[in-house]
Amino acid sequence: MIATPRLSSILLAAITVLVAALLYSPLFVPIASSFFPMARGEVDWSSPTVDTYVALVGNHEILFALRTTLVVGACTVVLSVVSGTLLALYYHGRRAGRSLLQFIIFLPFLMPPIISGLALLIFFREIGLERSLLTVVIGHTVFVLAIVYRTVLTRLQSMSRTLVEASYDLGATKWQTFWRVILPNLSSAMVGGAILAFALSFDETMITILVTGTQTTLPVRLWAMMRLGFSPDINALVALILMFTVLLCALAARFLIPKQIATQRS
Amino acid sequence: MKSAGLARPVAIRWSPLVTALAFALPVVFVLVPLAIFLVYSFFSVDQGQIVYVPTLANYLRFFTDPVFLPVFWRTIVLCLSVAVISILLAYPTAYFLTTLRGRWRYALLMLLMVPLLMSYVIKIYAIRSILGLNGFLNKALVGLGILAEPSTLFVFNMNAILLTLTLLLIPFAILPIFLALERIPQVLLRASDDLGASSLQTFLRITLPLSMPGVASAASFVFVLAIGDFLTPQMVGGISGFTFGRILYSQFGTAYNWPFGAALSVALAVVVIVAILLGERFGRNRGASL
């Protein structure tokens, strides 16, 4: 950008600071109250404590919901990475019907989750599938599939055709080429896609609320608890989760970004 | 989506099983549920039982009942306002980012995206406590002397939904605008400067028009995400903050009228599709790359 006059750049910086403050204010509340006791809606700044973190260890209900979330996330990652990669390999370069099927894969991601969730709810009822963790995993997989598919497809499209040709020229079979050339080239995109899929599944609330059975994931559990107000140990959990997700995203960025810049330069 | 030059398809022959799977997966788990959903909107409910006889009654009810259409329009206006406010805050922020150099630019962009990683539900809860009667906002306004006493203006009504959704969705507006601004070729700005335009003229005649695709995408993103949200209105809307998403959700809970809920979803889907198509139409970058 061209240098802006002093006054306007100060104004722009001020608005940016305001926006950052607005965005961070809802993060600040639970983190602050995880270290300081709350009394009558006021944070007591005088006595920092880690009691909430200690109490969290004893909160079996929440820890169980957290475990459920992790299990659902892991299943979602496996299902979505396998099918997403398969679909990307299959549709890559295929013209007949590709754009239509691609559009269908993207629908659950584009449509409001309430529509995808309700459609699945009615679908499960019609095929006689009881609402359970299985239906939650299916819901999450359908939702995140588009992201994994897109990530792998992008990598495939930036992959040089000469690599595959060289492999064939050197006498490799179809499967050898797949395992030794194509898959290693896709691996970091698959890891990046997996991390994104896990992050989305971890926080998915709206579809989950609609298709979940009695045993449910953390966000839905938290949603149910909000009517009564939180116990302070939830704040500790929230602070920990935030740290964990930031770490996870730093990892995702590491897997996704350097490779793409490298391929663009070559 | 076009594979250019070297990036031609990787040749693998597929067994019929894989072919079948590649077609079946999207069709069974996406298209079939949506189709059933659409069909459901033509059914009805009688004493808690779904009657599988096609009827237009649900759609007639939506258009004639004095309750639903006003809420529908009000929700659209609400979500448009959320989009406009988000863009008004996001545009200067994105512009400021592009004035920064290299590493700082992306570090700050990441910093503004981090709040997206925080649990959606927890954020809604935290924002409600900020907007509440004893919340930080009221304390600050009373402390600054703007308000004489804490006000209930900011929680459990439409304002609360507007503020909360805006706070939640600003990052979705920053990103596309930033990308559009970043794509504007520096040469154009320098040429404008060389030809004697002031920075304001350069901004109004070159930067702003060329960044409009980003603004259109941002508006479409924020609007679609806002109108599909039924958790935020439920949490901060109280009794008066009734949105379309909430009515829709209640058809599957307390009201227990799935076919009518399906018809309401079709109405919602139409609005969303229009918003996405408009975003696509005006979000395309034309002539911004040299």
HADDOCK unambig.tbl for C-alpha pairs under 7 A between the chains (distance, minus, plus):
assign (segid A and resid 1 and name CA) (segid B and resid 98 and name CA) 6.38 0.50 0.50
assign (segid A and resid 1 and name CA) (segid B and resid 99 and name CA) 5.37 0.50 0.50
assign (segid A and resid 1 and name CA) (segid B and resid 186 and name CA) 6.61 0.50 0.50
assign (segid A and resid 2 and name CA) (segid B and resid 189 and name CA) 6.58 0.50 0.50
assign (segid A and resid 4 and name CA) (segid B and resid 199 and name CA) 6.47 0.50 0.50
assign (segid A and resid 12 and name CA) (segid B and resid 92 and name CA) 5.73 0.50 0.50
assign (segid A and resid 12 and name CA) (segid B and resid 93 and name CA) 6.63 0.50 0.50
assign (segid A and resid 12 and name CA) (segid B and resid 96 and name CA) 5.72 0.50 0.50
assign (segid A and resid 13 and name CA) (segid B and resid 96 and name CA) 6.40 0.50 0.50
assign (segid A and resid 15 and name CA) (segid B and resid 92 and name CA) 6.77 0.50 0.50
assign (segid A and resid 15 and name CA) (segid B and resid 93 and name CA) 6.43 0.50 0.50
assign (segid A and resid 16 and name CA) (segid B and resid 93 and name CA) 4.68 0.50 0.50
assign (segid A and resid 19 and name CA) (segid B and resid 89 and name CA) 6.82 0.50 0.50
assign (segid A and resid 20 and name CA) (segid B and resid 112 and name CA) 6.27 0.50 0.50
assign (segid A and resid 22 and name CA) (segid B and resid 167 and name CA) 6.67 0.50 0.50
assign (segid A and resid 23 and name CA) (segid B and resid 115 and name CA) 6.32 0.50 0.50
assign (segid A and resid 23 and name CA) (segid B and resid 167 and name CA) 6.24 0.50 0.50
assign (segid A and resid 24 and name CA) (segid B and resid 115 and name CA) 6.47 0.50 0.50
assign (segid A and resid 26 and name CA) (segid B and resid 123 and name CA) 5.38 0.50 0.50
assign (segid A and resid 26 and name CA) (segid B and resid 126 and name CA) 5.03 0.50 0.50
assign (segid A and resid 26 and name CA) (segid B and resid 127 and name CA) 5.48 0.50 0.50
assign (segid A and resid 27 and name CA) (segid B and resid 123 and name CA) 6.77 0.50 0.50
assign (segid A and resid 29 and name CA) (segid B and resid 126 and name CA) 6.14 0.50 0.50
assign (segid A and resid 30 and name CA) (segid B and resid 126 and name CA) 6.92 0.50 0.50
assign (segid A and resid 41 and name CA) (segid B and resid 134 and name CA) 6.83 0.50 0.50
assign (segid A and resid 87 and name CA) (segid B and resid 22 and name CA) 5.85 0.50 0.50
assign (segid A and resid 92 and name CA) (segid B and resid 9 and name CA) 6.04 0.50 0.50
assign (segid A and resid 93 and name CA) (segid B and resid 8 and name CA) 6.91 0.50 0.50
assign (segid A and resid 93 and name CA) (segid B and resid 9 and name CA) 4.74 0.50 0.50
assign (segid A and resid 101 and name CA) (segid B and resid 26 and name CA) 6.90 0.50 0.50
assign (segid A and resid 104 and name CA) (segid B and resid 26 and name CA) 6.20 0.50 0.50
assign (segid A and resid 104 and name CA) (segid B and resid 30 and name CA) 6.72 0.50 0.50
assign (segid A and resid 104 and name CA) (segid B and resid 31 and name CA) 6.80 0.50 0.50
assign (segid A and resid 105 and name CA) (segid B and resid 26 and name CA) 5.71 0.50 0.50
assign (segid A and resid 112 and name CA) (segid B and resid 224 and name CA) 6.90 0.50 0.50
assign (segid A and resid 112 and name CA) (segid B and resid 225 and name CA) 6.67 0.50 0.50
assign (segid A and resid 112 and name CA) (segid B and resid 228 and name CA) 4.65 0.50 0.50
assign (segid A and resid 113 and name CA) (segid B and resid 228 and name CA) 6.67 0.50 0.50
assign (segid A and resid 114 and name CA) (segid B and resid 228 and name CA) 6.30 0.50 0.50
assign (segid A and resid 115 and name CA) (segid B and resid 265 and name CA) 6.33 0.50 0.50
assign (segid A and resid 119 and name CA) (segid B and resid 33 and name CA) 5.07 0.50 0.50
assign (segid A and resid 119 and name CA) (segid B and resid 34 and name CA) 5.37 0.50 0.50
assign (segid A and resid 119 and name CA) (segid B and resid 37 and name CA) 5.22 0.50 0.50
assign (segid A and resid 120 and name CA) (segid B and resid 33 and name CA) 5.61 0.50 0.50
assign (segid A and resid 122 and name CA) (segid B and resid 37 and name CA) 6.66 0.50 0.50
assign (segid A and resid 123 and name CA) (segid B and resid 33 and name CA) 5.04 0.50 0.50
assign (segid A and resid 123 and name CA) (segid B and resid 36 and name CA) 6.78 0.50 0.50
assign (segid A and resid 142 and name CA) (segid B and resid 29 and name CA) 6.99 0.50 0.50
assign (segid A and resid 157 and name CA) (segid B and resid 3 and name CA) 6.12 0.50 0.50
assign (segid A and resid 157 and name CA) (segid B and resid 7 and name CA) 5.24 0.50 0.50
assign (segid A and resid 158 and name CA) (segid B and resid 7 and name CA) 5.76 0.50 0.50
assign (segid A and resid 159 and name CA) (segid B and resid 7 and name CA) 5.92 0.50 0.50
assign (segid A and resid 160 and name CA) (segid B and resid 6 and name CA) 5.62 0.50 0.50
assign (segid A and resid 160 and name CA) (segid B and resid 7 and name CA) 5.31 0.50 0.50
assign (segid A and resid 161 and name CA) (segid B and resid 6 and name CA) 5.80 0.50 0.50
assign (segid A and resid 161 and name CA) (segid B and resid 7 and name CA) 5.66 0.50 0.50
assign (segid A and resid 161 and name CA) (segid B and resid 8 and name CA) 5.84 0.50 0.50
assign (segid A and resid 161 and name CA) (segid B and resid 10 and name CA) 6.56 0.50 0.50
assign (segid A and resid 164 and name CA) (segid B and resid 10 and name CA) 6.96 0.50 0.50
assign (segid A and resid 203 and name CA) (segid B and resid 119 and name CA) 5.77 0.50 0.50
assign (segid A and resid 203 and name CA) (segid B and resid 120 and name CA) 6.92 0.50 0.50
assign (segid A and resid 219 and name CA) (segid B and resid 121 and name CA) 6.46 0.50 0.50
assign (segid A and resid 223 and name CA) (segid B and resid 121 and name CA) 6.39 0.50 0.50
assign (segid A and resid 242 and name CA) (segid B and resid 118 and name CA) 5.74 0.50 0.50
assign (segid A and resid 245 and name CA) (segid B and resid 117 and name CA) 6.35 0.50 0.50
